[in-house]
Amino acid sequence: MKLYNTLTRQKEEFIPLEEGKVKIYACGPTVYNYIHIGNARPLCVFDVLRRYFIFSGYNVTFVQNFTDIDDKIINKANEMGVESIEVSEKFIEEYKKDAKGLNIMTADVHPKVTENIDEIISIIETLIEKGYAYEVEGDVYFSTNKFEEYGKLSHQPLEELEAGARISVGEKKAEPMDFALWKAAKPGEPAWDSPWGKGRPGWHIECSAMARKYLGQTIDIHCGGQDLIFPHHENEIAQSECCNGVPFARYWLHNGYINVDNVKMSKSLGNFFTVRDVAEKYGYEPIRYLMISSHYRSPINYSKEAIEQCTAALSRLYNCRENLDFAIENAETEKSDEAKISEVKAALNEYRQKFIDSMEDDFNTADALGALFEMVRYINKEVLAVGAAKDVLNLASDAFKELCDILGLLYEKAEKAAETDPLIDTINAMIEERTQARKEKNWAKADEIRNKLREMGIVLEDTPQGVKWHKVQE
């Protein structure tokens, strides 16, 4: 598998630190509000990456943190008149609801900053001892000019980065590019004891501490959105490598931005959408589909038309699954001849290999989806339409579901009208009556029954395996 490494700006063959194992750290949300569709992209993209590694036989350890103490959380708590912990816990639970709706696998570890203060303090102490950090009146800063490789992830020399940097009011750092590792306590803010007095961690140090604690000093893959490359991930590298003396992460993966109607999403522009808002209107699964429908490094444009196209694409996949399930249940023949089985196996394997080749080439979910839909077209034309035997139908179903599972799609149970409609007995009796009329070549009566069912909002579909029916979508 080849992955584009932000650190080297090129595709590289993925070689894990330990054979058969992959350690992944993904930056999680700052829990002060509902997640927005921009947050949804790394969640969905790197969930598929994890699923693909598992499919490929790797033992994957996936860590995603919750930043549960931060200026934004404190400000939100002040607005609401509650403690910071109430805000963070509320929105962790809301995150979980949205993540479940998006079919995100639960991380192996979901560490919280507030539960890892000792680890954070330990790293800061080491950085001070090694001369990479300094304390000023209870604040502790990292000295960027002490780390010669600072800027290697964003590919900018320190001089260029310093050009736009400044020291804000109240900061006591020595140089504009230095950043806070520990912040002295302010009145009314949550604080913890430390060697430098009461205070709380800076943002960047959190991930360095939690990645080391749960994955070790060097990890395989660190991932997140492009907006985190600088300063967050740049600072993580500086802290971790100066503290531990070894490379922090071997591969850095970053997903592209989300635009809304071709304009960058922004609260100030009024084009800001939470996952919850979009899901209430369209459901969660079209959001997931949209997030993986383009190459992960490319920008995505969210629009009403785009989400509706995703809904339509999902309908094609659901129809394929439901048609396969129906055909298997109603197949008249159990076994095919060896020639037919070999032919179908060869075709399905061709589409499966196209899917795998796409995923192996820098995790190209867009092309992988293309291979999946090629498989769907084949199944519709060469398996379902010809009334294939049950063994061939099972082959097609297994191949189709395998690829959908890797992408995390088709997880919503399709409601069957038969299970919910109070007129089920009447409908089935009318269908049987129509079937008998067709056997007797009484086409007028058969058409009359079909029309009556249509008036009741029931649409019939004649297939090689029998009659299917569904309610008209209102």
VEXMIKE-109213 format. One line per field, with one value per residue: x, y, z of N, C-alpha, C in turn. Coordinates in pm, whole numbers. Example, Ala and Ser with C-alpha at 12.3 -4.5 7.8 and 13.67 -1.06 7.14 Angstrom:
<sites>
n_east (1319,1285)
n_north (-569,-225)
n_up (780,708)
ca_east (1230,1367)
ca_north (-450,-106)
ca_up (780,714)
c_east (1320,1290)
c_north (-330,3)
c_up (780,787)
</sites>
This chain:
<sites>
n_east (84,53,100,35,263,258,480,701,610,540,431,459,569,381,515,489,587,597,563,257,107,-59,-33,-233,-294,-546,-646,-891,-1217,-1258,-1453,-1698,-1923,-2174,-2054,-1938,-1988,-1737,-1580,-1673,-1548,-1265,-1333,-1489,-1324,-1082,-1182,-1254,-997,-893,-1069,-993,-729,-776,-926,-718,-571,-426,-343,-493,-441,-622,-631,-813,-845,-1024,-1044,-1096,-1062,-1019,-986,-1218,-1407,-1415,-1511,-1764,-1877,-1889,-2074,-2301,-2325,-2227,-2014,-1699,-1659,-1916,-1995,-1808,-1860,-2126,-2109,-1938,-2103,-2293,-2133,-2081,-2331,-2358,-2133,-2198,-2421,-2293,-2168,-1915,-1644,-1588,-1315,-1016,-904,-1026,-894,-907,-809,-816,-783,-525,-330,-101,76,115,239,475,608,650,821,1047,1116,1188,1409,1584,1636,1467,1242,1094,1014,794,676,478,374,461,674,751,1060,1103,1322,1517,1482,1602,1476,1229,931,938,721,521,672,808,1058,1188,1235,1051,810,823,788,517,439,347,359,106,-109,-51,96,404,619,949,1014,836,747,746,555,278,311,216,-30,-61,-288,-600,-840,-1140,-1112,-1072,-815,-499,-265,87,447,498,310,-49,-244,-319,-301,-141,-272,-134,42,-114,-185,65,128,-82,-63,190,148,-48,26,299,643,705,487,287,103,-16,-298,-531,-715,-628,-604,-477,-210,-26,-46,-60,11,274,382,338,520,763,763,737,955,1175,1149,1145,1349,1334,1187,852,602,565,425,228,-99,-333,-653,-852,-1013,-1354,-1584,-1868,-2121,-1922,-1777,-1557,-1633,-1775,-1857,-1903,-1984,-2225,-2264,-2246,-2271,-2394,-2335,-2554,-2768,-2772,-2812,-3067,-3224,-3144,-3051,-2788,-2621,-2591,-2419,-2185,-2127,-2076,-1840,-1649,-1654,-1485,-1131,-933,-752,-837,-1035,-1376,-1700,-1978,-2321,-2673,-2746,-2530,-2550,-2792,-2736,-2568,-2750,-2907,-2716,-2665,-2914,-2910,-2720,-2845,-3069,-2950,-2852,-3093,-3229,-3063,-3085,-3358,-3367,-3205,-3353,-3574,-3486,-3511,-3345,-3077,-2803,-2545,-2390,-2042,-1905,-2053,-2027,-1748,-1720,-1865,-1727,-1476,-1538,-1637,-1410,-1242,-1355,-1332,-1054,-992,-1103,-939,-688,-730,-759,-511,-354,-269,-501,-751,-1059,-1254,-1211,-1235,-1505,-1603,-1526,-1686,-1944,-1922,-1920,-2180,-2333,-2264,-2367,-2642,-2700,-2588,-2637,-2868,-3067,-3086,-3191,-3027,-2883,-2894,-2635,-2465,-2585,-2530,-2251,-2223,-2354,-2193,-1947,-2022,-2118,-1886,-1718,-1876,-1880,-1613,-1604,-1782,-2053,-2410,-2527,-2757,-3064,-3279,-3608,-3872,-4166,-4342,-4315,-4422,-4661,-5008,-5186,-5083,-5166,-5382,-5257,-5073,-5253,-5382,-5167,-5112,-5352,-5327,-5101,-5203,-5395,-5228,-5103,-5319,-5342,-5505,-5493,-5622,-5749,-5524,-5394,-5585,-5576,-5312,-5339,-5520,-5368,-5174,-5323,-5350,-5107,-4904,-4639,-4558,-4302,-4190,-3976,-3713,-3718,-3963,-4244,-4184,-4265,-4321,-4381,-4501,-4284,-4346)
n_north (-119,221,540,890,1091,1359,1462,1404,1478,1303,996,700,367,181,70,-100,-35,-261,-586,-677,-521,-210,117,384,727,958,1291,1408,1564,1897,1930,2123,2185,2075,1846,1958,1945,1960,1841,1587,1478,1386,1194,1002,939,838,635,455,400,263,41,-74,-152,-347,-530,-602,-764,-667,-606,-360,-73,189,516,787,1107,1305,1645,1788,2007,2345,2674,2735,2561,2650,2912,2852,2725,2938,3100,2941,2922,2710,2438,2361,2087,1990,2089,1964,1688,1670,1726,1529,1308,1384,1384,1109,1012,1122,1008,738,747,802,568,519,335,259,402,226,332,614,865,1124,1462,1562,1336,1269,1430,1393,1257,1453,1656,1520,1500,1773,1839,1690,1818,2071,2000,1913,2146,2249,2385,2646,2816,3079,3273,3082,3003,2779,2748,2624,2631,2717,2773,2608,2364,2229,2124,2236,2314,2125,1966,2135,2239,2483,2718,2825,3103,3211,3137,3282,3537,3606,3581,3672,3823,3788,3998,3966,3735,3579,3482,3420,3438,3511,3276,3076,2844,2766,2528,2484,2654,2913,2927,3098,3318,3149,2949,2599,2411,2245,2098,2156,2142,2408,2558,2607,2527,2467,2240,2337,2339,2182,2003,1805,1598,1488,1373,1185,1021,905,770,576,455,450,572,614,620,459,590,919,1118,1362,1670,1903,2156,2121,2083,2297,2513,2288,2004,2037,2139,1925,1738,1868,1883,1608,1477,1611,1552,1267,1179,1032,963,1089,1028,812,827,1083,1174,1377,1509,1682,2011,2116,2269,2487,2509,2585,2770,2843,2688,2865,3018,3292,3350,3236,2984,2744,2417,2176,1828,1707,1873,1837,1563,1533,1615,1469,1224,1019,851,944,1159,1032,894,1107,1210,1020,1007,1147,1171,1152,1360,1565,1866,1889,1964,2072,2066,2112,1975,1799,1632,1514,1371,1182,1046,932,763,586,466,306,119,5,-103,-302,-473,-547,-667,-883,-1023,-1086,-1242,-1460,-1574,-1658,-1818,-2057,-2255,-2442,-2495,-2404,-2477,-2569,-2406,-2167,-2081,-2039,-1836,-1623,-1594,-1512,-1263,-1117,-1120,-964,-704,-676,-677,-441,-260,-307,-235,38,125,61,243,511,514,553,622,718,606,345,329,357,110,-56,15,-71,-343,-368,-308,-526,-739,-679,-711,-960,-1149,-1107,-1041,-1265,-1466,-1626,-1920,-2023,-2060,-1899,-1652,-1619,-1601,-1355,-1185,-1205,-1100,-838,-735,-750,-545,-321,-327,-267,2,91,116,84,27,94,-45,-147,-56,-278,-272,-475,-547,-347,-253,-234,-355,-586,-860,-835,-720,-921,-1125,-1016,-1002,-1274,-1346,-1201,-1324,-1579,-1512,-1431,-1673,-1802,-1658,-1441,-1150,-904,-909,-936,-692,-521,-578,-501,-225,-155,-203,-12,219,197,270,90,-57,-290,-524,-729,-1000,-1237,-1413,-1390,-1190,-867,-610,-266,30,337,612,894)
n_up (0,-86,53,71,219,425,547,383,141,-67,-227,-43,16,242,535,822,1164,1321,1217,1073,1240,1310,1426,1496,1534,1571,1556,1769,1840,1981,2250,2266,2137,1897,1649,1327,965,858,1057,1025,806,849,1041,899,677,792,939,738,642,863,865,623,669,863,711,543,701,916,1261,1420,1616,1727,1819,1939,2054,2303,2335,2621,2778,2732,2586,2438,2545,2808,2769,2664,2882,3061,2929,2951,3219,3373,3495,3338,3295,3269,3022,2846,2891,2813,2536,2451,2471,2280,2055,2037,1962,1704,1582,1592,1425,1185,1144,1255,1369,1708,1879,1982,2207,2371,2481,2732,2784,3047,3196,3173,3284,3447,3275,3084,3234,3300,3050,2995,3205,3131,2891,2986,3142,2942,2814,2620,2684,2885,3192,3288,3531,3608,3365,3098,2823,2495,2331,2018,1851,1942,1835,1560,1335,1319,1151,955,883,782,589,589,651,971,981,797,912,1146,1055,1040,1299,1639,1967,2191,2394,2735,2715,2802,2665,2524,2251,1945,1805,1994,2188,2410,2665,2916,3103,3330,3606,3581,3735,3818,3628,3540,3705,3765,3994,3963,3904,3852,3965,4003,3716,3365,3079,2766,2428,2227,2355,2458,2274,2214,2458,2500,2274,2314,2556,2498,2258,2228,2183,1913,1642,1385,1201,1189,1183,1044,982,714,819,1058,1018,1051,1327,1491,1445,1369,1604,1774,1674,1732,2017,2092,1966,2067,2335,2345,2178,1946,1619,1582,1439,1160,923,793,749,587,546,293,272,351,145,115,-108,-287,-143,125,431,699,1008,1017,760,746,640,772,885,1108,1170,1284,1206,924,912,1021,815,586,670,817,662,388,437,525,290,113,225,162,-106,-268,-341,-48,-3,-159,-194,-78,-195,-34,-90,-146,-377,-402,-173,-222,-452,-341,-181,-382,-502,-293,-282,-511,-434,-209,-334,-489,-289,-160,-373,-424,-180,-186,-419,-349,-144,-286,-490,-751,-831,-693,-753,-988,-1309,-1339,-1519,-1528,-1264,-1249,-1437,-1319,-1076,-1171,-1288,-1065,-903,-1057,-1033,-759,-731,-867,-689,-462,-568,-604,-340,-242,-371,-244,-92,-232,-222,-392,-649,-566,-500,-758,-868,-714,-806,-1068,-1021,-924,-1154,-1313,-1155,-1159,-1432,-1521,-1328,-1154,-1347,-1507,-1361,-1182,-1022,-673,-560,-718,-678,-405,-413,-549,-369,-137,-230,-298,-51,101,-2,47,325,390,319,499,444,377,625,749,834,589,579,549,368,404,668,814,715,772,601,504,471,298,75,0,-64,-286,-462,-497,-621,-859,-967,-1017,-1210,-1417,-1477,-1586,-1809,-1804,-1872,-1850,-1598,-1437,-1488,-1386,-1111,-1054,-1101,-901,-673,-718,-678,-409,-330,-371,-541,-789,-878,-1121,-1114,-1206,-994,-879,-756,-639,-402,-315,-120,-255,-258,-68)
ca_east (0,127,31,100,313,273,615,797,539,540,374,558,520,355,583,463,698,596,494,120,40,-61,-71,-285,-347,-627,-687,-1035,-1280,-1266,-1596,-1769,-2041,-2198,-1955,-1988,-1958,-1591,-1531,-1717,-1463,-1161,-1395,-1530,-1210,-985,-1254,-1239,-857,-883,-1139,-917,-615,-830,-956,-590,-511,-347,-396,-491,-473,-668,-653,-866,-862,-1120,-991,-1206,-1035,-973,-1047,-1354,-1493,-1430,-1600,-1899,-1926,-1923,-2198,-2410,-2330,-2203,-1873,-1643,-1676,-2053,-1996,-1733,-1928,-2248,-2080,-1882,-2218,-2352,-2039,-2102,-2454,-2329,-2037,-2275,-2502,-2203,-2111,-1773,-1603,-1538,-1169,-969,-891,-1073,-844,-943,-698,-825,-745,-384,-252,30,160,148,338,601,674,695,939,1160,1152,1261,1540,1668,1664,1377,1128,1127,899,786,563,372,354,575,675,848,1149,1108,1453,1606,1456,1650,1387,1095,879,959,594,455,770,841,1168,1149,1236,926,703,836,749,377,409,351,335,-22,-116,-58,192,535,718,1070,1013,700,709,735,414,252,296,138,-81,-89,-431,-670,-957,-1261,-1083,-1025,-669,-438,-135,203,569,502,190,-175,-263,-376,-212,-163,-342,-50,108,-210,-177,196,122,-174,-8,299,97,-130,81,444,717,694,366,288,28,-86,-386,-620,-745,-518,-592,-396,-68,42,72,-82,94,414,423,342,648,871,757,758,1089,1272,1133,1172,1473,1309,1078,721,512,634,341,131,-206,-422,-765,-880,-1115,-1493,-1646,-2015,-2158,-1796,-1717,-1506,-1731,-1739,-1972,-1925,-2051,-2358,-2272,-2192,-2370,-2357,-2373,-2690,-2863,-2781,-2867,-3210,-3291,-3108,-2997,-2642,-2542,-2547,-2304,-2068,-2097,-2016,-1706,-1554,-1680,-1370,-1002,-930,-671,-903,-1145,-1513,-1798,-2109,-2434,-2798,-2741,-2431,-2601,-2901,-2671,-2521,-2869,-2944,-2615,-2691,-3035,-2868,-2653,-2947,-3151,-2873,-2852,-3228,-3261,-2987,-3147,-3486,-3341,-3152,-3465,-3675,-3423,-3573,-3237,-2974,-2664,-2516,-2282,-1908,-1866,-2117,-1964,-1615,-1737,-1907,-1614,-1372,-1584,-1642,-1271,-1186,-1400,-1274,-914,-992,-1130,-819,-583,-761,-731,-366,-292,-297,-630,-838,-1196,-1336,-1198,-1287,-1650,-1624,-1517,-1805,-2059,-1903,-1967,-2327,-2386,-2247,-2463,-2777,-2717,-2545,-2675,-3009,-3158,-3096,-3245,-2918,-2904,-2863,-2491,-2411,-2639,-2454,-2118,-2237,-2391,-2076,-1849,-2078,-2124,-1748,-1668,-1957,-1837,-1486,-1638,-1874,-2181,-2525,-2540,-2892,-3156,-3386,-3740,-3954,-4307,-4413,-4307,-4484,-4790,-5119,-5265,-4994,-5238,-5461,-5163,-5022,-5363,-5403,-5053,-5134,-5462,-5273,-5011,-5287,-5455,-5124,-5085,-5434,-5335,-5613,-5412,-5707,-5766,-5393,-5371,-5681,-5523,-5194,-5385,-5580,-5256,-5111,-5408,-5324,-4970,-4816,-4581,-4510,-4186,-4175,-3836,-3703,-3741,-4098,-4293,-4148,-4349,-4281,-4471,-4459,-4225,-4424)
ca_north (0,347,652,1020,1135,1504,1492,1395,1526,1204,866,606,233,172,-39,-77,-52,-400,-662,-720,-430,-68,207,507,831,1057,1403,1411,1695,1977,1904,2239,2205,1963,1841,2009,1853,1957,1738,1454,1421,1297,1081,901,900,755,514,363,357,162,-78,-137,-221,-468,-619,-649,-859,-603,-582,-213,-1,320,606,919,1178,1413,1762,1823,2133,2435,2806,2733,2493,2742,3020,2795,2701,3069,3142,2858,2931,2577,2399,2314,1942,1965,2116,1862,1559,1678,1720,1396,1222,1423,1332,965,991,1151,908,615,770,797,433,525,235,318,391,133,418,752,933,1264,1541,1576,1210,1243,1546,1348,1227,1582,1721,1446,1541,1912,1837,1641,1924,2174,1943,1904,2280,2284,2461,2736,2860,3221,3309,2980,2955,2708,2760,2549,2720,2659,2785,2503,2244,2267,2074,2296,2354,2020,1911,2237,2271,2625,2746,2900,3247,3248,3122,3391,3665,3639,3552,3787,3792,3848,4063,3871,3626,3612,3400,3491,3458,3503,3142,2984,2814,2729,2390,2490,2789,2943,2935,3226,3308,3089,2844,2472,2410,2129,2124,2123,2199,2550,2616,2560,2567,2365,2218,2398,2248,2092,1902,1700,1483,1425,1291,1072,930,829,682,465,393,443,693,629,556,438,691,1028,1174,1472,1762,1989,2274,2088,2068,2402,2479,2179,1885,2082,2150,1790,1679,1934,1839,1463,1434,1667,1481,1123,1156,943,1016,1080,950,781,871,1187,1180,1491,1520,1814,2095,2113,2395,2484,2581,2634,2873,2782,2690,2961,3069,3433,3357,3176,2859,2649,2314,2066,1695,1681,1947,1772,1428,1543,1636,1371,1101,1019,775,1026,1239,943,868,1228,1228,926,1002,1209,1134,1216,1483,1667,1936,1841,2072,2034,2142,2035,1884,1695,1535,1441,1274,1074,970,852,658,486,391,203,13,-64,-182,-420,-563,-601,-758,-1006,-1094,-1140,-1347,-1576,-1633,-1713,-1888,-2186,-2353,-2434,-2500,-2377,-2561,-2518,-2300,-2042,-2039,-1988,-1709,-1520,-1573,-1434,-1125,-1055,-1100,-851,-580,-673,-637,-298,-193,-317,-154,179,151,50,361,627,512,626,573,758,501,221,335,330,-35,-113,33,-162,-473,-361,-319,-666,-822,-652,-759,-1097,-1239,-1091,-1036,-1394,-1567,-1716,-2016,-1971,-2057,-1782,-1535,-1605,-1549,-1212,-1115,-1200,-1007,-703,-693,-734,-413,-222,-328,-194,145,124,156,-6,-15,121,-152,-100,-94,-350,-237,-593,-560,-233,-215,-309,-423,-686,-980,-797,-699,-1052,-1199,-957,-1042,-1414,-1348,-1153,-1428,-1684,-1459,-1434,-1812,-1835,-1564,-1343,-1028,-792,-917,-910,-548,-456,-593,-414,-86,-136,-193,118,318,182,314,-26,-78,-427,-542,-869,-1041,-1382,-1491,-1369,-1053,-783,-491,-163,144,456,713,1021)
ca_up (0,-90,116,56,349,429,593,272,22,-174,-193,8,50,386,603,965,1258,1365,1113,1101,1333,1273,1535,1436,1623,1498,1641,1789,1851,2103,2275,2320,2054,1807,1540,1199,854,841,1150,980,701,901,1109,801,595,862,976,626,644,968,818,515,730,926,598,488,794,1021,1395,1425,1739,1682,1932,1905,2180,2325,2404,2710,2848,2625,2598,2382,2642,2923,2727,2651,3018,3117,2864,3001,3365,3430,3502,3211,3282,3222,2878,2774,2900,2730,2393,2422,2447,2151,1954,2025,1885,1563,1533,1568,1305,1069,1142,1291,1468,1832,1892,2085,2326,2353,2600,2757,2836,3193,3260,3142,3329,3497,3159,3023,3322,3288,2925,3010,3293,3052,2795,3061,3180,2822,2763,2510,2735,2996,3272,3320,3617,3607,3228,3041,2677,2416,2257,1883,1787,1993,1755,1426,1229,1330,1021,854,837,700,483,594,745,1091,954,731,1010,1243,994,1071,1440,1731,2108,2229,2525,2845,2698,2855,2596,2483,2106,1891,1762,2107,2216,2549,2708,3040,3125,3471,3634,3587,3823,3764,3530,3597,3719,3828,4055,3881,3961,3821,4024,3945,3577,3276,2964,2636,2337,2148,2437,2493,2181,2233,2579,2486,2173,2376,2661,2448,2137,2233,2144,1768,1592,1240,1125,1259,1081,1081,874,667,906,1176,984,1128,1408,1586,1423,1371,1744,1830,1634,1807,2158,2107,1924,2162,2462,2337,2105,1832,1535,1646,1352,1036,811,829,650,610,452,239,334,305,102,108,-231,-344,-57,247,539,804,1084,983,631,758,564,869,909,1195,1123,1334,1120,793,931,1046,687,484,728,837,566,275,480,519,148,57,278,101,-250,-335,-281,83,-1,-242,-125,-106,-195,18,-141,-147,-492,-376,-74,-287,-541,-254,-144,-498,-518,-188,-320,-607,-358,-129,-425,-524,-173,-139,-483,-401,-67,-233,-516,-276,-70,-377,-603,-786,-854,-590,-802,-1129,-1361,-1304,-1612,-1484,-1138,-1282,-1507,-1222,-983,-1240,-1303,-933,-859,-1133,-971,-625,-745,-900,-561,-380,-631,-575,-199,-223,-432,-160,-25,-324,-204,-507,-750,-507,-521,-900,-887,-651,-894,-1181,-973,-917,-1290,-1354,-1080,-1210,-1570,-1547,-1219,-1117,-1462,-1575,-1270,-1148,-914,-540,-531,-786,-606,-280,-450,-579,-245,-47,-287,-288,89,150,-38,120,466,400,312,608,384,386,764,795,796,501,629,451,381,450,812,881,658,833,497,446,429,180,-36,-44,-127,-419,-547,-533,-718,-986,-1018,-1074,-1333,-1521,-1518,-1669,-1921,-1791,-1859,-1808,-1453,-1377,-1495,-1294,-974,-1045,-1091,-768,-579,-741,-610,-264,-305,-378,-674,-808,-965,-1160,-1127,-1236,-873,-828,-750,-524,-394,-220,-114,-327,-171,-71)
c_east (88,40,108,135,335,415,715,740,550,472,486,493,499,423,564,588,712,511,354,43,47,-109,-108,-336,-421,-670,-839,-1087,-1252,-1414,-1662,-1898,-2065,-2093,-2019,-1942,-1809,-1527,-1562,-1620,-1349,-1219,-1424,-1411,-1119,-1050,-1242,-1094,-838,-949,-1059,-795,-661,-861,-827,-515,-427,-422,-381,-524,-501,-702,-703,-903,-987,-1047,-1104,-1173,-964,-1043,-1192,-1452,-1520,-1526,-1745,-1959,-1967,-2054,-2319,-2425,-2311,-2053,-1827,-1667,-1816,-2063,-1928,-1804,-2054,-2213,-1999,-1997,-2285,-2264,-2065,-2227,-2429,-2233,-2107,-2360,-2420,-2135,-1960,-1742,-1549,-1387,-1134,-948,-941,-1024,-892,-822,-698,-788,-597,-292,-112,126,206,256,474,677,728,820,1063,1209,1229,1402,1636,1695,1575,1257,1171,999,909,659,446,334,479,563,779,929,1173,1247,1555,1592,1487,1554,1247,1052,887,830,521,547,794,957,1121,1142,1104,808,704,785,606,341,416,331,209,-14,-131,38,330,648,832,1069,871,655,701,587,399,240,207,95,-116,-238,-481,-793,-1077,-1239,-1043,-872,-624,-304,-23,327,579,382,65,-189,-327,-287,-243,-223,-249,8,17,-190,-42,192,35,-125,102,246,30,-74,233,510,713,571,374,226,-35,-171,-478,-647,-626,-497,-506,-247,17,-64,61,12,243,466,427,476,761,876,800,901,1197,1267,1186,1301,1460,1200,942,626,580,556,239,29,-301,-530,-790,-996,-1254,-1534,-1797,-2057,-2036,-1732,-1673,-1607,-1685,-1864,-2005,-1999,-2190,-2373,-2215,-2301,-2316,-2401,-2517,-2795,-2884,-2846,-3018,-3288,-3268,-3070,-2846,-2566,-2504,-2428,-2177,-2028,-2027,-1870,-1603,-1569,-1571,-1241,-982,-850,-733,-1008,-1279,-1606,-1932,-2215,-2557,-2795,-2644,-2484,-2715,-2846,-2619,-2637,-2912,-2846,-2635,-2814,-3001,-2801,-2755,-3035,-3080,-2875,-2988,-3268,-3187,-3050,-3277,-3464,-3290,-3266,-3562,-3616,-3486,-3470,-3127,-2834,-2655,-2411,-2149,-1866,-1924,-2054,-1827,-1623,-1771,-1794,-1508,-1412,-1585,-1502,-1204,-1226,-1343,-1129,-901,-1013,-1004,-707,-604,-726,-580,-292,-335,-444,-735,-981,-1286,-1331,-1249,-1439,-1685,-1621,-1638,-1926,-2045,-1950,-2120,-2389,-2376,-2351,-2604,-2801,-2693,-2583,-2824,-3103,-3178,-3148,-3144,-2955,-2853,-2713,-2425,-2459,-2563,-2313,-2123,-2267,-2271,-1973,-1895,-2075,-1983,-1696,-1746,-1914,-1705,-1511,-1731,-2010,-2286,-2541,-2679,-2984,-3266,-3520,-3817,-4099,-4386,-4415,-4386,-4624,-4902,-5201,-5188,-5070,-5318,-5372,-5115,-5130,-5388,-5291,-5069,-5245,-5413,-5183,-5092,-5351,-5353,-5099,-5197,-5443,-5455,-5548,-5494,-5724,-5634,-5363,-5462,-5630,-5401,-5237,-5447,-5470,-5186,-5190,-5388,-5183,-4869,-4770,-4525,-4390,-4172,-4028,-3831,-3732,-3881,-4132,-4245,-4244,-4292,-4381,-4414,-4404,-4303,-4332)
c_north (124,458,780,1071,1286,1544,1495,1449,1429,1077,773,471,227,48,-16,-97,-197,-479,-705,-629,-286,14,342,601,934,1166,1410,1552,1764,1987,2023,2266,2077,1964,1891,1917,1852,1854,1599,1393,1335,1177,968,848,803,633,410,313,245,31,-151,-211,-352,-572,-681,-739,-799,-602,-431,-163,144,404,740,990,1266,1526,1816,1937,2225,2569,2806,2667,2583,2855,2973,2774,2832,3121,3070,2865,2796,2552,2347,2166,1908,1987,2002,1727,1558,1657,1596,1300,1256,1377,1184,933,1014,1048,776,629,761,660,433,419,308,297,287,207,556,834,1078,1336,1541,1449,1177,1359,1505,1320,1356,1654,1653,1487,1683,1918,1792,1748,2037,2125,1940,2040,2324,2368,2544,2784,3010,3246,3212,2930,2880,2712,2669,2648,2663,2668,2684,2372,2277,2227,2134,2351,2245,1958,2008,2285,2421,2645,2834,3051,3293,3238,3238,3524,3704,3618,3679,3736,3865,3911,3958,3755,3671,3536,3485,3526,3440,3361,3040,2962,2753,2578,2382,2634,2808,2967,3080,3210,3245,2979,2715,2472,2284,2170,2080,2179,2351,2626,2563,2612,2456,2352,2312,2294,2142,1976,1782,1576,1412,1329,1167,973,843,728,558,394,380,568,719,553,543,556,792,1096,1282,1560,1849,2109,2247,2077,2170,2487,2347,2060,1919,2087,2014,1722,1736,1883,1693,1423,1491,1594,1338,1088,1059,1005,992,993,930,828,971,1198,1294,1499,1664,1884,2066,2254,2378,2572,2657,2751,2805,2797,2781,3009,3212,3449,3295,3048,2743,2547,2209,1935,1666,1749,1876,1635,1431,1557,1522,1234,1107,957,856,1116,1155,920,988,1241,1135,921,1069,1157,1215,1345,1596,1740,1875,1962,2018,2126,2053,1932,1768,1589,1454,1338,1155,985,879,736,547,403,279,87,-65,-152,-312,-521,-629,-698,-890,-1089,-1161,-1257,-1474,-1650,-1706,-1790,-2025,-2296,-2333,-2418,-2471,-2476,-2492,-2402,-2166,-1990,-1978,-1851,-1596,-1490,-1484,-1288,-1052,-1026,-983,-718,-565,-627,-491,-215,-191,-231,-6,213,146,172,486,635,590,571,610,651,367,216,307,181,-106,-101,-46,-302,-477,-378,-463,-755,-803,-720,-908,-1197,-1228,-1103,-1172,-1504,-1671,-1809,-1958,-1964,-1935,-1654,-1512,-1553,-1398,-1132,-1099,-1099,-863,-653,-671,-593,-302,-213,-253,-44,187,168,46,-61,15,10,-94,-149,-163,-313,-354,-605,-452,-201,-299,-387,-538,-808,-953,-786,-833,-1134,-1147,-996,-1188,-1427,-1303,-1259,-1541,-1638,-1461,-1577,-1855,-1745,-1470,-1207,-910,-791,-885,-760,-472,-462,-504,-269,-58,-121,-59,228,314,227,202,-47,-219,-428,-692,-901,-1189,-1470,-1473,-1221,-985,-666,-392,-49,259,556,843,1140)
c_up (0,-32,92,196,345,466,478,140,-96,-127,-150,34,201,442,753,1050,1300,1268,1160,1195,1283,1392,1475,1545,1538,1595,1647,1811,1985,2137,2347,2241,1974,1696,1411,1086,821,932,1100,880,757,975,1010,722,670,927,864,617,746,923,710,571,796,819,543,584,905,1155,1420,1566,1701,1804,1881,2034,2183,2395,2491,2806,2748,2645,2549,2478,2761,2888,2717,2790,3084,3058,2924,3152,3432,3438,3365,3188,3232,3072,2803,2776,2815,2584,2354,2392,2314,2035,1930,1944,1736,1504,1505,1443,1178,1054,1164,1395,1592,1842,1997,2217,2286,2474,2609,2817,2988,3268,3239,3181,3375,3381,3092,3104,3310,3162,2937,3098,3215,2954,2865,3096,3061,2759,2647,2554,2855,3064,3300,3400,3606,3469,3183,2889,2616,2334,2117,1820,1840,1914,1609,1314,1235,1194,916,804,745,587,472,691,859,1064,890,828,1110,1188,1029,1217,1524,1874,2151,2367,2633,2833,2742,2785,2543,2335,2053,1854,1875,2139,2356,2566,2832,3063,3272,3490,3635,3674,3751,3662,3601,3603,3792,3889,3961,3949,3941,3878,3957,3801,3498,3152,2847,2542,2277,2229,2465,2405,2192,2351,2560,2381,2235,2476,2603,2325,2139,2177,1994,1721,1440,1166,1220,1154,1137,960,836,757,1029,1147,1059,1198,1485,1565,1419,1514,1813,1798,1718,1950,2172,2075,2015,2296,2451,2263,1989,1746,1600,1566,1218,913,863,716,686,502,412,309,279,266,101,-9,-286,-266,73,360,652,875,1043,851,634,679,645,903,1006,1130,1163,1246,987,805,953,915,589,539,737,720,442,311,472,374,86,99,215,-50,-333,-270,-153,88,-82,-160,-165,-102,-147,-40,-133,-260,-464,-280,-134,-386,-460,-210,-258,-520,-416,-221,-417,-533,-275,-216,-464,-410,-154,-249,-470,-289,-110,-328,-448,-205,-163,-495,-625,-803,-751,-649,-952,-1177,-1333,-1393,-1568,-1356,-1164,-1348,-1409,-1123,-1046,-1252,-1169,-880,-932,-1070,-831,-632,-783,-773,-476,-438,-603,-431,-171,-278,-355,-121,-104,-317,-321,-615,-697,-520,-667,-929,-827,-743,-1024,-1144,-969,-1055,-1342,-1286,-1134,-1345,-1585,-1438,-1189,-1237,-1529,-1483,-1229,-1032,-782,-513,-597,-717,-476,-305,-471,-453,-153,-98,-271,-144,146,121,34,266,485,401,424,559,402,529,820,745,710,556,518,476,438,601,884,831,718,731,433,395,302,58,-90,-113,-268,-515,-591,-638,-856,-1049,-1083,-1205,-1448,-1570,-1612,-1793,-1925,-1767,-1811,-1657,-1382,-1376,-1399,-1150,-953,-1026,-955,-662,-594,-671,-459,-228,-309,-522,-681,-902,-994,-1183,-1161,-1114,-815,-821,-622,-519,-293,-226,-194,-228,-182,-84)
</sites>
